[in-house]
Amino acid sequence: MKETAFLIKYGEIGVKGKNRHIFEDTLVSQLQNAVKRVEGEFHVSRENGRMYVTACSDYDYDDLLEALSKVFGVVGICPVLILEDEGFDALAESVIAYVKDVYGADVHATFKVNARRARKNYPMNSMELAAALGERLLDAFENLTVDVHEPEIVINVEIRSHINVYTKEIAGPGGMPVGTAGKAMLLLSGGIDSPVAGYMISKRGVRLEAVYFHAPPYTSERAKQKVVDLAKIVSRYSGPMKLHIVNFTEIQLYIYEKCPHDQLTIIMRRYMMKIAEHFANESGCLGLITGESIGQVASQTMASLAVTNEVCELPVYRPLIGFDKQEIVDISNKIDAYETSILPFEDCCTIFVAKHPVTKPSLKSIVKSETHLQEKIDEMLKTAIETTETLDIEP
């Protein structure tokens, strides 16, 4: 049986009080955007705390489920049979036919009927309805047995203005609908961590833009394309985004020439943050996002992060700050970014890394070293910003 309607369940939105309608409206909009990527015609509707996606034409079931499963705010996707209220006998016959279609006429399983009477003028209460439907199902299926504690099949029946019948729930990603928590600028590299950071912060309803620091000829066009591909993977969840590609070569070479080599990574990182903050302010972003995790590399010690933060006026959000590497890799695999992230095309951070980087940098020492850059650095920053290439990334 190929269902034509899907009941969409959401979680946190349901406890938002007077602002709930704002989150619901945004989720409806995100669902509408998601189904546009699936061949076919679909209608998204909302009714009394329930949302529905209805197929109005032929469609690919797997493609639709994949699109819906990437919408933040969705906790469950239920293929649903929607019935008009034509009395209990008609409902019972429809439920029996539904179970036959989904599980077969000779289904061997334990089951439970979970009835919910949201429309209080229905002549049976929830327990009476569950018991009566259970009795009809036992009569219709020789090998069905009741187990109210750990059933193999749960038959959900919701009495509303119409009647919903469903037995399966496909997990959604949870979180909050994208666009309900402002916008932030992601520092996106070609590594494993930053795409995961973008996914994690987007899951909390934050819309993304991204900035990538390119260093030709030390990094190749294939390295740049790798980052574009990672941005597309993240955009499957976050929605369309702008990707700012900054030519960072001259700045890196200048820092390499003028500053102590054990401080290279920290100083380069500080100038990346300055440039990222420029684009963030232009775009109305409320913060910067990085994929840093405490202690993962020398530039991610507490002391290093404090020195890096000093150049920023906007807050810096680090959603992976307490994660270990395997936890990050697991999420990278989950969002299908890992295989792209490990492609052997190095980014500018790995090309210019110091052999023995400082792990406990002093802000005073770093600022002193940066005075060696005063002659040219402002003009270089201006040039890097003016020559930035901006791409529109679509899922």
Buried (B, 14 or more C-beta within 10 A) or exposed (E): EEBBBBBBBBBBBEEBEEEEEBBBBBBBBBBBBBBEBBEEEBEBEBEEEBBBBBBEEEBBBEBBBBBBBBBBBBBBBBBBBBBEBEEBEEBBEBBBEBBBEBBEEEBEBBBBBBBBBBBEEBEBEBEBBBEBBBEBBEEBBEEBEBEEEEBBBBBBBBBBEEBBBBBBBEEBBBBBBBBBBEBBBBBBBBBBBBBBBBBBBBBBBBBBBBBBBBBEEBBBEEBBEBBBBBBBBBBBBBBEBBBBBBBBBBBBBBBBEBBBBBBBBBBBBBBBBBBBBBBBEEBEBBBBBBBBBBEBBBBBBEBBBEBBBEBBEBEBBBBBBEBEEEEBBEBBBEBEBBEBBEBEBBBBBBEBBBEEBBBEBEBEBBBEBBEBBEEEBEEBBEBBBEEBEEBEBEB
